[in-house]
Amino acid sequence: MLPFPGGLEAQANGALVLAVLAAIIYLYARPLPVTWKRSAIKTVPLAALAWLSFMEGGPWLLTAALAMSALGDLALAQEDDDRLFLAGLGAFLAAHIAYVVLFATGSGGLAILVAEPWRLAAALSVCAFGIVMLARLWPVLRGAMRPAVLAYMLAIVAMGVAAFTTQSLAVMAGALLFIASDATLAAEHFLLRPEAPQRAITGPAIWVIYIAAQIAILLGVLA
């Protein structure tokens, strides 16, 4: 069942279906050599979701976060290039900041975390996970990677905490999935050897979890 009225003919449903189909195509294209055509395919899902948000009159911060994520996908598609990795990190940093502001706007604020203990427990768990992950990564980071990863970690933890001040379970679930995807990507990029057998699982898992996260956030905010 499609989430927007009008069936498959509706532009919003068409954009969502396009995003999912493009994500599936890229999942199978991942093992292919890195080319700009392959990279372009990777940008389609989030570009389609950004267009969906724009068409449906979603908050501009949502549209901006999705568009910046598409740019981040384009940069990260060029694997084994530290400069483009940092560029992709910067694009996703901007996306997370946009999500933080979006979730915090009109939410119950930090007071709701104190008022509802389950939210506080979830927020503290997100903070603890961020600290543990940063401690694990810090020894292997070099040069510009240290401040970049630190800034990114702070942003994604803030995004996770802000999600738990909203009333949307879809937004909360999407935020947690996004954190899981980013943590797996960081482990793959910085901690796993190039020949590590775990890469056969981490690569597809990062993509699937990431797409699910972005769709959950989109639908949660638009709802």
C-alpha positions in Angstrom: 0.0 0.0 0.0 1.4 3.4 -1.1 1.6 6.1 1.6 0.3 9.0 -0.5 -3.1 9.4 -2.0 -3.6 9.0 -5.8 -2.0 5.6 -6.3 1.1 5.0 -8.4 0.1 7.9 -10.8 0.6 10.4 -8.0 4.0 12.1 -8.2 4.8 11.6 -4.6 4.3 7.8 -4.8 6.2 7.7 -8.1 9.1 9.5 -6.5 9.1 7.0 -3.6 9.0 4.0 -5.9 11.8 5.5 -8.0 13.9 6.0 -4.9 13.4 2.3 -3.8 14.0 0.9 -7.3 17.2 3.0 -7.7 18.4 1.9 -4.3 17.9 -1.8 -5.3 19.7 -1.2 -8.6 22.6 0.4 -6.8 22.7 -2.5 -4.3 23.4 -4.9 -7.2 25.8 -2.3 -8.9 28.0 -2.0 -5.8 30.5 -4.7 -6.8 31.0 -3.1 -10.2 34.1 -0.8 -10.9 33.8 2.7 -9.6 32.5 5.0 -12.4 30.6 8.2 -12.5 27.6 6.3 -14.0 27.6 4.0 -10.9 28.0 7.1 -8.7 25.1 8.8 -10.4 22.8 5.8 -9.7 23.7 6.1 -6.1 22.5 9.7 -5.9 19.1 9.0 -7.4 17.3 7.6 -4.3 18.0 10.6 -2.1 17.5 13.0 -4.9 14.1 11.5 -5.5 13.2 11.7 -1.8 14.3 15.4 -1.8 12.0 16.0 -4.8 9.2 14.2 -3.0 9.6 16.4 0.1 9.6 19.5 -2.1 6.5 18.4 -4.0 4.6 17.5 -0.8 5.4 20.9 0.8 7.6 19.3 3.4 9.7 21.6 5.7 12.6 23.1 3.8 15.0 21.7 6.3 13.8 18.2 5.4 14.2 18.9 1.7 17.7 20.4 2.4 18.8 17.4 4.5 17.7 14.9 1.8 19.4 17.0 -0.9 22.7 17.2 1.1 22.5 13.5 1.7 22.3 13.0 -2.1 25.5 15.0 -2.5 27.1 13.0 0.3 26.2 9.8 -1.6 27.8 11.2 -4.7 31.0 12.0 -2.9 31.2 8.7 -1.0 30.6 6.7 -4.2 34.1 7.5 -5.2 35.6 5.0 -2.9 39.2 5.1 -1.5 39.6 8.8 -2.0 40.1 10.6 1.3 39.4 14.0 -0.1 36.0 12.9 -1.4 35.4 11.0 1.8 35.8 14.3 3.7 33.6 16.1 1.2 30.9 13.4 1.7 31.4 13.7 5.5 30.8 17.4 5.2 27.6 17.0 3.2 26.2 14.5 5.7 27.3 16.8 8.6 25.2 19.5 7.0 22.3 17.0 6.6 22.5 16.0 10.3 22.5 19.7 11.4 19.4 20.3 9.3 17.8 17.3 10.9 18.7 18.5 14.4 17.1 21.9 13.8 14.1 20.3 12.1 13.4 17.8 15.0 14.0 20.5 17.7 11.6 22.9 16.0 8.1 22.5 17.4 9.1 19.5 19.6 8.8 19.1 23.3 12.4 20.2 23.7 14.8 18.8 26.2 12.1 19.1 28.9 10.2 16.1 27.4 13.2 13.9 27.9 13.0 14.6 31.7 9.2 14.2 31.7 9.3 10.8 30.0 12.0 8.5 31.3 12.0 6.2 28.3 13.0 9.1 26.1 15.8 10.1 28.5 17.1 6.5 28.6 17.1 6.4 24.8 18.8 9.7 24.5 21.5 8.8 27.0 22.0 5.5 25.2 22.6 7.4 22.0 25.2 9.6 23.7 26.9 6.6 25.3 27.1 4.8 21.9 28.6 7.9 20.4 31.3 8.1 23.1 32.2 4.4 22.7 32.3 4.6 18.9 34.5 7.7 19.0 36.9 6.1 21.5 37.2 3.1 19.2 37.9 5.2 16.1 40.2 7.9 17.6 43.5 5.9 17.7 43.2 5.1 14.0 42.3 8.6 12.8 45.0 10.8 11.3 45.3 14.4 10.4 42.2 16.2 9.2 40.1 13.1 9.9 40.2 13.6 13.7 38.3 17.0 13.8 36.1 15.9 10.9 35.0 12.7 12.6 34.6 14.4 16.0 32.3 17.1 14.4 30.3 14.4 12.6 30.0 12.3 15.7 28.7 15.3 17.7 26.2 16.1 15.0 24.8 12.5 14.6 24.5 12.1 18.4 22.6 15.5 18.5 20.4 14.3 15.7 19.6 11.1 17.6 18.8 13.0 20.8 16.7 15.5 19.0 14.7 12.7 17.4 13.6 11.5 20.8 12.0 15.0 21.5 9.6 14.5 18.7 6.2 12.7 18.7 7.0 10.5 15.7 8.1 6.9 16.2 9.1 6.8 12.6 11.5 9.7 13.1 13.0 8.0 16.2 13.4 4.7 14.3 14.9 6.5 11.3 17.4 8.3 13.5 18.5 5.1 15.2 18.9 3.4 11.8 20.9 6.3 10.5 23.2 6.1 13.5 23.6 2.3 12.9 24.4 2.9 9.2 27.0 5.6 9.9 28.6 3.5 12.7 28.9 0.5 10.4 30.3 2.7 7.6 32.9 4.2 10.0 33.9 0.7 11.2 34.2 -0.5 7.6 36.2 2.5 6.5 38.6 2.8 9.4 38.7 -0.5 11.3 38.3 -3.3 8.7 41.1 -4.5 6.6 40.5 -4.2 2.8 40.4 -8.0 2.6 38.2 -8.6 5.7 35.4 -11.0 4.9 33.0 -8.9 7.0 32.9 -6.4 4.1 30.7 -8.8 2.1 28.0 -8.1 4.8 28.8 -4.5 5.9 28.6 -3.0 2.5 25.1 -4.0 1.5 23.9 -3.6 5.2 25.1 0.0 5.3 23.1 0.9 2.1 19.9 -0.9 3.1 19.8 0.5 6.6 20.6 4.0 5.3 17.8 4.0 2.8 15.4 2.7 5.3 16.5 5.4 7.7 15.9 8.2 5.3 12.5 6.9 4.2 11.4 6.5 7.8 12.4 10.1 8.6 10.8 11.4 5.5 7.5 9.7 6.1 7.6 10.5 9.9 8.1 14.2 9.2 5.5 14.4 6.4 2.9 12.5 8.5 
